[in-house]
């Protein structure tokens, strides 16, 4: 997929771009590599903040270097999954502790 070609100026919210797609982020990060002043304005026209674009560029760099400059996309996804599983396991453990205390109290 190539970069989005854009000839006019739209106000924020007047465009139909999926900002969540990994492919779109990779294209935006690619655009940033050789940015000129005019290209910076175009990224703003697309509704991007400089910090979002900078984060996407850093993520693309980490993916290209296979994690030498930061967590790769796959590592971030795995970390998010492990954190979610950890939260669920802690919640289950706490429920079991409360249930055990409740039944121990009622048997006495």
C-alpha positions as a printed NumPy array, in Angstrom:
array([[  0.   ,   0.   ,   0.   ],
       [  1.392,   3.383,  -0.947],
       [  1.062,   6.623,   0.892],
       [ -2.258,   8.421,   0.751],
       [ -2.22 ,  11.098,  -1.948],
       [ -4.017,  14.18 ,  -0.818],
       [ -4.524,  17.327,  -2.878],
       [ -6.724,  19.546,  -0.707],
       [ -7.032,  20.697,   2.837],
       [ -9.584,  19.185,   5.177],
       [-10.371,  20.215,   8.695],
       [ -9.921,  17.658,  11.432],
       [-12.769,  15.137,  11.325],
       [-13.62 ,  15.688,   7.635],
       [-11.622,  12.727,   6.387],
       [-12.25 ,   9.02 ,   6.508],
       [ -8.944,   7.464,   7.54 ],
       [ -8.526,   4.493,   9.874],
       [ -5.874,   5.75 ,  12.296],
       [ -5.785,   2.402,  14.099],
       [ -4.483,   0.202,  11.281],
       [ -0.897,  -1.012,  11.53 ],
       [ -0.394,  -0.631,   7.78 ],
       [ -1.524,   3.001,   7.884],
       [  0.805,   3.69 ,  10.816],
       [  3.703,   2.09 ,   8.957],
       [  2.984,   4.292,   5.93 ],
       [  2.854,   7.391,   8.128],
       [  6.145,   6.388,   9.774],
       [  7.685,   5.894,   6.321],
       [  6.52 ,   9.386,   5.343],
       [  8.247,  10.813,   8.403],
       [ 11.671,   9.453,   7.455],
       [ 12.259,  12.068,   4.772],
       [  9.981,  14.835,   6.01 ],
       [ 10.238,  18.312,   4.577],
       [  8.294,  21.29 ,   5.989],
       [  5.439,  20.733,   3.516],
       [  5.166,  17.081,   4.484],
       [  4.832,  18.05 ,   8.157],
       [  1.847,  20.206,   7.201],
       [  0.328,  17.277,   5.301],
       [  0.59 ,  15.014,   8.35 ],
       [ -1.237,  17.676,  10.341],
       [ -3.865,  17.861,   7.578],
       [ -4.438,  14.143,   8.154],
       [ -5.127,  14.856,  11.82 ],
       [ -1.88 ,  13.42 ,  13.166],
       [ -0.086,  14.874,  16.117],
       [  3.671,  15.096,  15.991],
       [  3.952,  12.887,  19.068],
       [  1.789,  10.149,  17.508],
       [  3.874,  10.176,  14.372],
       [  7.096,  10.156,  16.413],
       [  5.824,   7.115,  18.388],
       [  4.952,   5.294,  15.157],
       [  8.401,   6.047,  13.741],
       [ 10.078,   4.723,  16.895],
       [  7.897,   1.589,  16.721],
       [  8.784,   1.056,  13.06 ],
       [ 12.484,   1.465,  13.944],
       [ 12.167,  -1.131,  16.734],
       [ 10.464,  -3.541,  14.293],
       [ 13.177,  -2.982,  11.653],
       [ 15.99 ,  -3.573,  14.152],
       [ 14.194,  -6.635,  15.563],
       [ 13.967,  -5.153,  19.061],
       [ 17.415,  -3.631,  19.427],
       [ 15.973,  -0.106,  19.76 ],
       [ 12.814,  -0.97 ,  21.716],
       [  9.986,  -3.487,  21.943],
       [  8.744,  -4.818,  18.606],
       [  5.054,  -4.813,  17.721],
       [  4.866,  -8.545,  18.457],
       [  6.598,  -8.099,  21.82 ],
       [  4.208,  -5.285,  22.748],
       [  1.217,  -7.461,  21.826],
       [  2.607, -10.361,  23.87 ],
       [  3.289,  -8.059,  26.838],
       [ -0.276,  -6.691,  26.693],
       [ -1.659, -10.242,  26.614],
       [  0.49 , -11.327,  29.544],
       [ -0.537,  -8.285,  31.574],
       [ -4.206,  -9.04 ,  30.899],
       [ -3.737, -12.689,  31.884],
       [ -1.895, -11.594,  35.047],
       [ -4.814,  -9.287,  36.026],
       [ -7.305, -12.117,  35.47 ],
       [ -5.242, -14.593,  37.505],
       [ -4.906, -12.125,  40.392],
       [ -8.651, -11.522,  40.35 ],
       [ -9.357, -15.277,  40.364],
       [ -6.867, -15.78 ,  43.22 ],
       [ -8.511, -13.03 ,  45.269],
       [-11.959, -14.545,  44.711],
       [-10.701, -17.971,  45.826],
       [ -9.079, -16.477,  48.943],
       [-12.347, -14.78 ,  49.906],
       [-14.339, -17.948,  49.241],
       [-11.942, -20.036,  51.343],
       [-12.14 , -17.534,  54.205],
       [-15.938, -17.469,  53.984],
       [-16.272, -21.26 ,  54.116],
       [-13.676, -21.603,  56.884],
       [-15.558, -19.047,  58.967],
       [-18.915, -20.779,  58.463],
       [-17.594, -24.23 ,  59.442],
       [-16.285, -23.071,  62.799]])
